[in-house]
């Protein structure tokens, strides 16, 4: 399912892969509240891995943040395709499934696979066959996915690793994902990284802001109380690996 929303926001935030990490999400929301953005978008995987799936859903729902479905969201409510998860992820998603309250099950089931708004496309994994959860990891992946959307910028998550791919004509480039000067002659695929489980050896949460008045796209890294998320995972009886990796950013 794709939702088409009218108009293009001019100053907004995009984040992804919260994965039930409430301390990280609360830190992010406090950060973006202080900057008075026009809009905010979530690229899915609100749940999975972390110990606070209901609280994270509640934050997203109460703020009416447009959100697309991630693969962990889907499996948590459907318990389908769970066998392709590794053992740790499978344990966490079954734990999550057993604890989600009915209203949050309904919320996750209702999420679209794709949102188009003005010049922008928002998906969890890739614009090419969004329900199949393909990764965008190589130049070949990027070329295939540029053909799968017609907007100026497509925002993705899923890999938990921030990157930018620019397309000018048929030439692909990959600038450093820190601050990008946006160019209307180019098209972009932007992986916004992860709020709740970064995997680039930096434990700080990651999100992206866009300011069209300045033609700037910026990646932000923000420290959050990792120990609180780790303690919640341990107290919940979830696999210790999930707590350990938060401190390593992997």
C-alpha positions in Angstrom: 0.0 0.0 0.0 1.2 3.5 -0.9 -0.1 6.7 0.6 0.1 9.9 -1.4 0.2 13.0 0.8 -0.2 16.5 -0.7 2.5 19.2 -0.7 6.2 19.2 -0.1 7.5 20.1 3.4 10.3 22.6 3.3 12.0 21.8 6.6 11.6 18.4 8.1 13.2 15.4 9.8 13.4 11.7 8.8 14.4 8.9 11.1 14.2 5.1 11.1 14.7 1.8 13.0 13.8 2.8 16.5 13.5 -0.9 17.4 11.8 -0.5 20.8 14.6 1.7 22.1 12.7 4.2 24.2 15.7 6.1 25.7 16.9 6.7 22.1 13.5 7.7 20.8 12.8 10.1 23.7 16.2 11.7 23.1 15.5 12.1 19.4 12.0 13.6 20.0 13.4 16.1 22.6 16.1 17.1 20.1 13.8 17.7 17.2 11.2 19.5 19.3 13.8 22.1 20.1 14.3 22.8 16.4 10.7 23.4 15.4 10.6 21.4 12.2 7.6 21.6 9.9 7.2 17.8 9.6 8.6 14.5 10.7 8.6 11.1 9.1 9.5 7.6 10.4 10.7 4.9 8.1 9.5 1.9 10.2 10.9 -0.8 12.4 9.4 1.0 15.4 9.6 -2.4 17.3 11.9 -5.4 17.5 15.1 -5.9 19.5 14.4 -3.4 22.2 12.4 -3.7 25.4 9.8 -0.9 25.0 7.7 -1.7 21.9 4.4 -0.3 23.3 5.9 2.9 24.6 7.7 3.6 21.3 4.5 2.9 19.4 2.7 5.3 21.7 5.1 8.1 21.1 4.8 7.8 17.3 1.0 7.5 17.5 0.4 10.3 19.9 2.5 12.7 17.7 0.8 11.5 14.5 4.1 11.0 12.8 3.6 9.6 9.3 5.2 6.1 9.4 5.9 3.3 6.9 5.9 -0.3 7.8 9.3 -2.0 8.5 10.0 -5.7 8.3 10.1 -6.1 12.1 6.8 -4.2 12.4 5.3 -6.6 9.9 6.6 -9.8 11.5 5.8 -8.6 15.0 2.1 -8.4 14.2 1.8 -11.2 11.6 4.4 -13.7 12.9 5.0 -14.5 9.2 8.5 -15.0 7.7 9.9 -15.2 11.2 12.2 -18.1 10.2 14.4 -15.9 8.0 15.4 -13.9 11.1 18.5 -15.0 12.9 18.0 -16.7 16.3 18.5 -13.5 18.4 16.1 -11.4 16.2 13.6 -14.3 16.2 13.6 -14.5 20.0 13.2 -10.7 20.3 10.3 -10.5 17.7 8.4 -13.3 19.4 8.8 -11.6 22.7 7.6 -8.3 21.1 4.6 -10.1 19.6 3.5 -11.4 22.9 3.6 -8.0 24.6 2.1 -5.6 22.0 -1.2 -4.3 23.2 -4.2 -4.5 20.7 -4.2 -0.8 19.7 -0.5 -1.0 18.8 -1.1 -4.2 16.8 -3.7 -2.3 14.9 -1.4 0.7 14.4 1.4 -1.5 13.0 -1.0 -3.5 10.8 -2.3 -0.2 9.3 1.1 1.1 8.2 1.7 1.6 4.4 4.8 0.3 2.7 5.4 3.6 1.0 4.6 7.3 1.4 4.9 9.8 -1.4 4.7 13.4 -0.5 5.6 16.1 -3.0 9.2 15.7 -4.1 9.9 12.9 -1.7 9.4 9.1 -1.3 9.6 7.4 2.1 10.1 3.6 2.4 11.6 1.3 4.9 14.0 -0.8 2.8 13.8 0.1 -0.9 11.4 1.7 -3.4 11.8 -1.4 -5.5 9.3 -4.0 -4.2 8.9 -2.4 -0.7 7.1 -5.5 0.8 10.1 -7.7 -0.1 12.5 -5.7 2.2 15.4 -5.5 -0.3 18.6 -3.9 0.9 20.3 -1.0 -1.0 24.0 -1.9 -0.6 25.7 -1.8 -4.0 25.8 0.5 -7.0 23.7 -2.1 -8.9 21.1 -2.0 -6.1 21.0 1.8 -6.3 20.5 1.8 -10.1 17.7 -0.6 -9.8 16.0 1.5 -7.1 16.4 4.8 -8.9 14.2 3.3 -11.6 11.6 2.4 -9.0 10.6 5.9 -7.9 10.2 9.2 -9.8 10.6 11.7 -7.0 13.6 13.9 -6.3 14.7 12.2 -3.1 13.9 8.7 -1.7 14.6 8.1 2.0 15.3 4.6 3.2 16.4 2.8 6.4 16.7 -1.0 7.0 20.5 -1.4 7.0 21.1 0.8 10.0 24.0 2.5 8.1 23.8 6.0 6.9 24.7 6.8 3.3 23.8 9.0 0.3 23.7 8.0 -3.4 23.5 10.8 -6.0 22.4 10.3 -9.6 23.2 12.8 -12.3 22.3 11.5 -15.7 23.5 7.9 -15.4 26.4 8.7 -13.2 26.3 7.6 -9.6 28.4 9.2 -6.8 28.4 8.5 -3.0 29.3 11.6 -1.0 30.2 11.4 2.6 26.9 11.3 4.7 27.4 14.4 6.8 26.1 17.5 5.0 24.9 17.5 1.4 24.2 20.5 -0.7 21.1 19.5 -2.6 20.9 20.0 -6.4 17.7 19.9 -8.4 19.7 18.5 -11.3 20.4 15.4 -9.3 18.3 12.7 -7.7 19.1 11.0 -4.4 18.7 7.9 -2.3 19.3 8.7 1.3 19.7 6.1 4.1 18.9 7.9 7.3 20.7 5.4 9.6 19.1 4.1 12.8 17.8 5.7 16.0 17.6 2.6 18.1 20.4 0.3 16.9 23.2 2.0 14.8 25.5 -0.4 13.0 28.4 1.9 11.9 30.5 1.5 15.1 29.0 4.7 16.5 26.4 4.1 19.3 24.9 7.6 18.9 21.5 7.7 17.4 21.3 9.0 13.8 18.7 11.0 11.9 18.4 13.3 8.9 17.1 16.9 8.6 16.3 18.7 5.3 16.1 22.4 4.9 15.0 23.5 1.4 15.5 27.2 2.1 19.2 26.3 2.5 19.2 23.4 0.0 20.9 21.3 2.8 20.5 17.8 3.9 22.2 17.1 7.2 23.0 13.9 9.2 22.8 14.3 13.0 24.4 12.1 15.6 23.1 12.5 19.2 24.3 10.7 22.3 21.5 9.1 24.4 21.6 7.1 27.7 22.6 3.8 26.2 22.9 2.2 29.6 19.1 2.7 30.2 18.2 0.9 27.0 20.7 -1.9 27.9 19.3 -2.2 31.4 15.7 -2.5 30.0 16.8 -5.3 27.6 18.5 -7.2 30.4 15.6 -6.8 32.8 13.2 -8.0 30.1 15.2 -11.2 29.7 16.0 -10.5 26.1 19.3 -11.9 24.7 22.4 -10.2 26.2 23.8 -9.6 22.7 21.1 -7.0 22.1 22.3 -5.0 25.0 26.0 -5.4 24.2 25.7 -4.2 20.6 24.1 -0.9 21.6 27.3 0.1 23.4 29.4 -0.9 20.4 27.2 0.7 17.7 27.0 -2.7 15.9 
